[in-house]
Amino acid sequence: MKSINKYCPRSGKSVESDSLITYRGVVVGFCNTGCRDDFAENINDRPNDRNYFDILIKENDIKGSE
């Protein structure tokens, strides 16, 4: 599985392969599992992260499996 983003939206660090999650049917990544889990558990409190992924999805015309 490969993430659509190379860098974590929260830290700017490189995405780690063990820190991936599916968002809107698309694989996105974070810099570590803690960062990923925080996003997953508090997704409604992370509008900047969601916006980052939504822009990438739109800009790359990616069709996720919702």
Biopython code that builds the backbone (N, CA, C, O; Angstrom):
import numpy as np
from Bio.PDB.StructureBuilder import StructureBuilder

atoms = [
    (1, "MET", "N", (0.836, -1.165, 0.000)),
    (1, "MET", "CA", (0.000, 0.000, 0.000)),
    (1, "MET", "C", (0.895, 1.246, 0.000)),
    (1, "MET", "O", (1.901, 1.308, 0.706)),
    (2, "LYS", "N", (0.496, 2.243, -0.817)),
    (2, "LYS", "CA", (1.271, 3.470, -0.909)),
    (2, "LYS", "C", (0.375, 4.666, -0.613)),
    (2, "LYS", "O", (-0.753, 4.750, -1.097)),
    (3, "SER", "N", (0.888, 5.571, 0.177)),
    (3, "SER", "CA", (0.157, 6.774, 0.557)),
    (3, "SER", "C", (0.178, 7.791, -0.580)),
    (3, "SER", "O", (1.141, 7.855, -1.344)),
    (4, "ILE", "N", (-0.894, 8.592, -0.691)),
    (4, "ILE", "CA", (-0.908, 9.644, -1.711)),
    (4, "ILE", "C", (-0.011, 10.818, -1.308)),
    (4, "ILE", "O", (0.378, 11.615, -2.161)),
    (5, "ASN", "N", (0.317, 10.931, -0.034)),
    (5, "ASN", "CA", (1.162, 12.031, 0.432)),
    (5, "ASN", "C", (2.526, 11.513, 0.869)),
    (5, "ASN", "O", (2.634, 10.433, 1.450)),
    (6, "LYS", "N", (3.559, 12.287, 0.587)),
    (6, "LYS", "CA", (4.916, 11.921, 0.978)),
    (6, "LYS", "C", (5.271, 12.443, 2.360)),
    (6, "LYS", "O", (6.158, 11.915, 3.032)),
    (7, "TYR", "N", (4.553, 13.506, 2.780)),
    (7, "TYR", "CA", (4.879, 14.143, 4.046)),
    (7, "TYR", "C", (3.655, 14.224, 4.943)),
    (7, "TYR", "O", (2.534, 14.408, 4.469)),
    (8, "CYS", "N", (3.878, 14.087, 6.224)),
    (8, "CYS", "CA", (2.824, 14.150, 7.229)),
    (8, "CYS", "C", (2.249, 15.567, 7.274)),
    (8, "CYS", "O", (3.009, 16.535, 7.313)),
    (9, "PRO", "N", (0.920, 15.703, 7.269)),
    (9, "PRO", "CA", (0.323, 17.040, 7.309)),
    (9, "PRO", "C", (0.520, 17.743, 8.651)),
    (9, "PRO", "O", (0.374, 18.962, 8.738)),
    (10, "ARG", "N", (0.843, 16.997, 9.675)),
    (10, "ARG", "CA", (0.960, 17.581, 11.008)),
    (10, "ARG", "C", (2.389, 17.985, 11.343)),
    (10, "ARG", "O", (2.609, 19.017, 11.977)),
    (11, "SER", "N", (3.368, 17.176, 10.922)),
    (11, "SER", "CA", (4.755, 17.458, 11.297)),
    (11, "SER", "C", (5.631, 17.872, 10.121)),
    (11, "SER", "O", (6.677, 18.494, 10.310)),
    (12, "GLY", "N", (5.205, 17.528, 8.908)),
    (12, "GLY", "CA", (6.023, 17.798, 7.734)),
    (12, "GLY", "C", (7.116, 16.767, 7.516)),
    (12, "GLY", "O", (7.886, 16.857, 6.560)),
    (13, "LYS", "N", (7.179, 15.781, 8.414)),
    (13, "LYS", "CA", (8.181, 14.715, 8.290)),
    (13, "LYS", "C", (7.718, 13.691, 7.258)),
    (13, "LYS", "O", (6.543, 13.653, 6.892)),
    (14, "SER", "N", (8.640, 12.871, 6.798)),
    (14, "SER", "CA", (8.319, 11.830, 5.827)),
    (14, "SER", "C", (7.317, 10.834, 6.393)),
    (14, "SER", "O", (7.347, 10.508, 7.580)),
    (15, "VAL", "N", (6.438, 10.362, 5.536)),
    (15, "VAL", "CA", (5.438, 9.363, 5.908)),
    (15, "VAL", "C", (6.119, 8.019, 6.129)),
    (15, "VAL", "O", (6.970, 7.607, 5.340)),
    (16, "GLU", "N", (5.742, 7.345, 7.201)),
    (16, "GLU", "CA", (6.263, 6.017, 7.514)),
    (16, "GLU", "C", (5.278, 4.957, 7.031)),
    (16, "GLU", "O", (4.066, 5.144, 7.140)),
    (17, "SER", "N", (5.778, 3.860, 6.506)),
    (17, "SER", "CA", (4.924, 2.826, 5.936)),
    (17, "SER", "C", (4.006, 2.149, 6.948)),
    (17, "SER", "O", (2.986, 1.575, 6.569)),
    (18, "ASP", "N", (4.360, 2.212, 8.238)),
    (18, "ASP", "CA", (3.506, 1.594, 9.253)),
    (18, "ASP", "C", (2.505, 2.590, 9.846)),
    (18, "ASP", "O", (1.828, 2.287, 10.829)),
    (19, "SER", "N", (2.416, 3.784, 9.239)),
    (19, "SER", "CA", (1.531, 4.826, 9.758)),
    (19, "SER", "C", (0.497, 5.263, 8.728)),
    (19, "SER", "O", (0.159, 6.443, 8.632)),
    (20, "LEU", "N", (0.003, 4.306, 7.967)),
    (20, "LEU", "CA", (-0.982, 4.594, 6.930)),
    (20, "LEU", "C", (-2.391, 4.355, 7.447)),
    (20, "LEU", "O", (-2.610, 3.563, 8.364)),
    (21, "ILE", "N", (-3.337, 5.053, 6.841)),
    (21, "ILE", "CA", (-4.745, 4.908, 7.183)),
    (21, "ILE", "C", (-5.563, 5.208, 5.931)),
    (21, "ILE", "O", (-5.092, 5.906, 5.032)),
    (22, "THR", "N", (-6.754, 4.696, 5.871)),
    (22, "THR", "CA", (-7.628, 5.001, 4.749)),
    (22, "THR", "C", (-8.544, 6.150, 5.133)),
    (22, "THR", "O", (-9.229, 6.103, 6.155)),
    (23, "TYR", "N", (-8.547, 7.187, 4.294)),
    (23, "TYR", "CA", (-9.390, 8.356, 4.491)),
    (23, "TYR", "C", (-10.161, 8.572, 3.193)),
    (23, "TYR", "O", (-9.562, 8.754, 2.133)),
    (24, "ARG", "N", (-11.483, 8.550, 3.276)),
    (24, "ARG", "CA", (-12.354, 8.698, 2.101)),
    (24, "ARG", "C", (-11.990, 7.707, 1.001)),
    (24, "ARG", "O", (-12.068, 8.017, -0.188)),
    (25, "GLY", "N", (-11.595, 6.520, 1.420)),
    (25, "GLY", "CA", (-11.277, 5.456, 0.466)),
    (25, "GLY", "C", (-9.905, 5.568, -0.167)),
    (25, "GLY", "O", (-9.596, 4.832, -1.104)),
    (26, "VAL", "N", (-9.071, 6.483, 0.331)),
    (26, "VAL", "CA", (-7.738, 6.712, -0.215)),
    (26, "VAL", "C", (-6.720, 6.511, 0.906)),
    (26, "VAL", "O", (-6.968, 6.904, 2.046)),
    (27, "VAL", "N", (-5.590, 5.909, 0.590)),
    (27, "VAL", "CA", (-4.551, 5.678, 1.593)),
    (27, "VAL", "C", (-3.757, 6.969, 1.802)),
    (27, "VAL", "O", (-3.193, 7.531, 0.864)),
    (28, "VAL", "N", (-3.731, 7.419, 3.054)),
    (28, "VAL", "CA", (-2.965, 8.603, 3.437)),
    (28, "VAL", "C", (-2.016, 8.202, 4.558)),
    (28, "VAL", "O", (-2.222, 7.192, 5.230)),
    (29, "GLY", "N", (-0.973, 9.007, 4.752)),
    (29, "GLY", "CA", (0.025, 8.620, 5.740)),
    (29, "GLY", "C", (0.413, 9.708, 6.699)),
    (29, "GLY", "O", (0.177, 10.895, 6.472)),
    (30, "PHE", "N", (1.026, 9.260, 7.795)),
    (30, "PHE", "CA", (1.522, 10.144, 8.841)),
    (30, "PHE", "C", (2.956, 9.771, 9.166)),
    (30, "PHE", "O", (3.468, 8.762, 8.679)),
    (31, "CYS", "N", (3.611, 10.590, 9.997)),
    (31, "CYS", "CA", (5.023, 10.369, 10.311)),
    (31, "CYS", "C", (5.246, 9.256, 11.326)),
    (31, "CYS", "O", (6.337, 8.690, 11.398)),
    (32, "ASN", "N", (4.218, 8.940, 12.111)),
    (32, "ASN", "CA", (4.346, 7.855, 13.080)),
    (32, "ASN", "C", (2.951, 7.351, 13.458)),
    (32, "ASN", "O", (1.947, 7.979, 13.122)),
    (33, "THR", "N", (2.896, 6.239, 14.142)),
    (33, "THR", "CA", (1.603, 5.640, 14.471)),
    (33, "THR", "C", (0.802, 6.484, 15.451)),
    (33, "THR", "O", (-0.427, 6.482, 15.399)),
    (34, "GLY", "N", (1.475, 7.205, 16.344)),
    (34, "GLY", "CA", (0.772, 8.066, 17.285)),
    (34, "GLY", "C", (0.037, 9.192, 16.570)),
    (34, "GLY", "O", (-1.106, 9.507, 16.901)),
    (35, "CYS", "N", (0.685, 9.781, 15.610)),
    (35, "CYS", "CA", (0.093, 10.857, 14.822)),
    (35, "CYS", "C", (-1.110, 10.315, 14.028)),
    (35, "CYS", "O", (-2.164, 10.948, 13.969)),
    (36, "ARG", "N", (-0.932, 9.156, 13.432)),
    (36, "ARG", "CA", (-2.015, 8.505, 12.685)),
    (36, "ARG", "C", (-3.202, 8.203, 13.595)),
    (36, "ARG", "O", (-4.345, 8.509, 13.259)),
    (37, "ASP", "N", (-2.923, 7.603, 14.744)),
    (37, "ASP", "CA", (-3.994, 7.219, 15.661)),
    (37, "ASP", "C", (-4.734, 8.436, 16.201)),
    (37, "ASP", "O", (-5.950, 8.392, 16.391)),
    (38, "ASP", "N", (-4.008, 9.519, 16.448)),
    (38, "ASP", "CA", (-4.645, 10.746, 16.932)),
    (38, "ASP", "C", (-5.612, 11.291, 15.876)),
    (38, "ASP", "O", (-6.714, 11.730, 16.204)),
    (39, "PHE", "N", (-5.199, 11.259, 14.624)),
    (39, "PHE", "CA", (-6.080, 11.706, 13.543)),
    (39, "PHE", "C", (-7.307, 10.811, 13.467)),
    (39, "PHE", "O", (-8.431, 11.305, 13.381)),
    (40, "ALA", "N", (-7.101, 9.504, 13.496)),
    (40, "ALA", "CA", (-8.203, 8.552, 13.372)),
    (40, "ALA", "C", (-9.197, 8.686, 14.521)),
    (40, "ALA", "O", (-10.405, 8.590, 14.309)),
    (41, "GLU", "N", (-8.706, 8.903, 15.717)),
    (41, "GLU", "CA", (-9.574, 8.997, 16.898)),
    (41, "GLU", "C", (-10.259, 10.352, 17.015)),
    (41, "GLU", "O", (-11.316, 10.460, 17.637)),
    (42, "ASN", "N", (-9.671, 11.380, 16.426)),
    (42, "ASN", "CA", (-10.185, 12.744, 16.574)),
    (42, "ASN", "C", (-10.380, 13.409, 15.219)),
    (42, "ASN", "O", (-10.101, 14.598, 15.064)),
    (43, "ILE", "N", (-10.856, 12.651, 14.241)),
    (43, "ILE", "CA", (-10.929, 13.146, 12.868)),
    (43, "ILE", "C", (-11.733, 14.439, 12.741)),
    (43, "ILE", "O", (-11.391, 15.295, 11.925)),
    (44, "ASN", "N", (-12.786, 14.594, 13.526)),
    (44, "ASN", "CA", (-13.588, 15.816, 13.437)),
    (44, "ASN", "C", (-12.896, 17.017, 14.068)),
    (44, "ASN", "O", (-13.291, 18.157, 13.823)),
    (45, "ASP", "N", (-11.876, 16.776, 14.869)),
    (45, "ASP", "CA", (-11.105, 17.858, 15.481)),
    (45, "ASP", "C", (-9.870, 18.214, 14.652)),
    (45, "ASP", "O", (-9.046, 19.021, 15.082)),
    (46, "ARG", "N", (-9.741, 17.622, 13.481)),
    (46, "ARG", "CA", (-8.552, 17.820, 12.646)),
    (46, "ARG", "C", (-8.912, 18.386, 11.264)),
    (46, "ARG", "O", (-8.580, 17.774, 10.250)),
    (47, "PRO", "N", (-9.589, 19.548, 11.208)),
    (47, "PRO", "CA", (-9.988, 20.092, 9.904)),
    (47, "PRO", "C", (-8.805, 20.420, 9.001)),
    (47, "PRO", "O", (-8.915, 20.287, 7.782)),
    (48, "ASN", "N", (-7.674, 20.848, 9.569)),
    (48, "ASN", "CA", (-6.516, 21.157, 8.731)),
    (48, "ASN", "C", (-5.964, 19.905, 8.067)),
    (48, "ASN", "O", (-5.579, 19.938, 6.899)),
    (49, "ASP", "N", (-5.925, 18.802, 8.807)),
    (49, "ASP", "CA", (-5.460, 17.534, 8.238)),
    (49, "ASP", "C", (-6.420, 17.064, 7.156)),
    (49, "ASP", "O", (-5.991, 16.657, 6.077)),
    (50, "ARG", "N", (-7.716, 17.119, 7.441)),
    (50, "ARG", "CA", (-8.710, 16.682, 6.457)),
    (50, "ARG", "C", (-8.622, 17.547, 5.204)),
    (50, "ARG", "O", (-8.703, 17.029, 4.090)),
    (51, "ASN", "N", (-8.459, 18.853, 5.374)),
    (51, "ASN", "CA", (-8.356, 19.759, 4.238)),
    (51, "ASN", "C", (-7.132, 19.429, 3.392)),
    (51, "ASN", "O", (-7.199, 19.453, 2.163)),
    (52, "TYR", "N", (-6.017, 19.121, 4.045)),
    (52, "TYR", "CA", (-4.781, 18.747, 3.356)),
    (52, "TYR", "C", (-5.022, 17.537, 2.450)),
    (52, "TYR", "O", (-4.634, 17.535, 1.281)),
    (53, "PHE", "N", (-5.667, 16.514, 3.005)),
    (53, "PHE", "CA", (-5.932, 15.316, 2.217)),
    (53, "PHE", "C", (-6.973, 15.572, 1.123)),
    (53, "PHE", "O", (-6.830, 15.078, 0.005)),
    (54, "ASP", "N", (-8.009, 16.336, 1.440)),
    (54, "ASP", "CA", (-9.041, 16.639, 0.444)),
    (54, "ASP", "C", (-8.449, 17.372, -0.753)),
    (54, "ASP", "O", (-8.819, 17.097, -1.895)),
    (55, "ILE", "N", (-7.534, 18.302, -0.501)),
    (55, "ILE", "CA", (-6.888, 19.032, -1.592)),
    (55, "ILE", "C", (-6.047, 18.090, -2.443)),
    (55, "ILE", "O", (-6.102, 18.160, -3.671)),
    (56, "LEU", "N", (-5.262, 17.201, -1.808)),
    (56, "LEU", "CA", (-4.455, 16.240, -2.563)),
    (56, "LEU", "C", (-5.329, 15.334, -3.421)),
    (56, "LEU", "O", (-5.008, 15.058, -4.577)),
    (57, "ILE", "N", (-6.431, 14.878, -2.844)),
    (57, "ILE", "CA", (-7.344, 13.999, -3.578)),
    (57, "ILE", "C", (-7.918, 14.717, -4.786)),
    (57, "ILE", "O", (-7.972, 14.158, -5.882)),
    (58, "LYS", "N", (-8.351, 15.965, -4.585)),
    (58, "LYS", "CA", (-8.937, 16.746, -5.678)),
    (58, "LYS", "C", (-7.881, 17.092, -6.737)),
    (58, "LYS", "O", (-8.121, 16.908, -7.930)),
    (59, "GLU", "N", (-6.730, 17.586, -6.313)),
    (59, "GLU", "CA", (-5.686, 17.989, -7.251)),
    (59, "GLU", "C", (-5.197, 16.833, -8.120)),
    (59, "GLU", "O", (-4.832, 17.026, -9.280)),
    (60, "ASN", "N", (-5.196, 15.642, -7.549)),
    (60, "ASN", "CA", (-4.710, 14.469, -8.288)),
    (60, "ASN", "C", (-5.845, 13.669, -8.907)),
    (60, "ASN", "O", (-5.620, 12.603, -9.480)),
    (61, "ASP", "N", (-7.063, 14.183, -8.793)),
    (61, "ASP", "CA", (-8.252, 13.548, -9.367)),
    (61, "ASP", "C", (-8.327, 12.067, -8.973)),
    (61, "ASP", "O", (-8.554, 11.195, -9.812)),
    (62, "ILE", "N", (-8.132, 11.811, -7.692)),
    (62, "ILE", "CA", (-8.149, 10.447, -7.169)),
    (62, "ILE", "C", (-9.560, 10.053, -6.793)),
    (62, "ILE", "O", (-10.263, 10.801, -6.113)),
    (63, "LYS", "N", (-9.963, 8.908, -7.224)),
    (63, "LYS", "CA", (-11.288, 8.388, -6.891)),
    (63, "LYS", "C", (-11.119, 7.324, -5.817)),
    (63, "LYS", "O", (-10.595, 6.241, -6.076)),
    (64, "GLY", "N", (-11.564, 7.642, -4.623)),
    (64, "GLY", "CA", (-11.469, 6.683, -3.524)),
    (64, "GLY", "C", (-12.668, 5.740, -3.517)),
    (64, "GLY", "O", (-13.655, 5.959, -4.219)),
    (65, "SER", "N", (-12.563, 4.714, -2.729)),
    (65, "SER", "CA", (-13.674, 3.774, -2.571)),
    (65, "SER", "C", (-14.299, 4.037, -1.219)),
    (65, "SER", "O", (-13.821, 3.541, -0.199)),
    (66, "GLU", "N", (-15.362, 4.812, -1.209)),
    (66, "GLU", "CA", (-15.966, 5.242, 0.054)),
    (66, "GLU", "C", (-16.814, 4.187, 0.676)),
    (66, "GLU", "O", (-17.387, 4.405, 1.743)),
]
sb = StructureBuilder()
sb.init_structure("model")
sb.init_model(0)
sb.init_chain("A")
sb.init_seg("    ")
for serial, (resi, resn, name, xyz) in enumerate(atoms, 1):
    if name == "N":
        sb.init_residue(resn, " ", resi, " ")
    sb.init_atom(name, np.array(xyz, "f"), 0.0, 1.0, " ", f" {name:<3s}", serial, name[0])
structure = sb.get_structure()
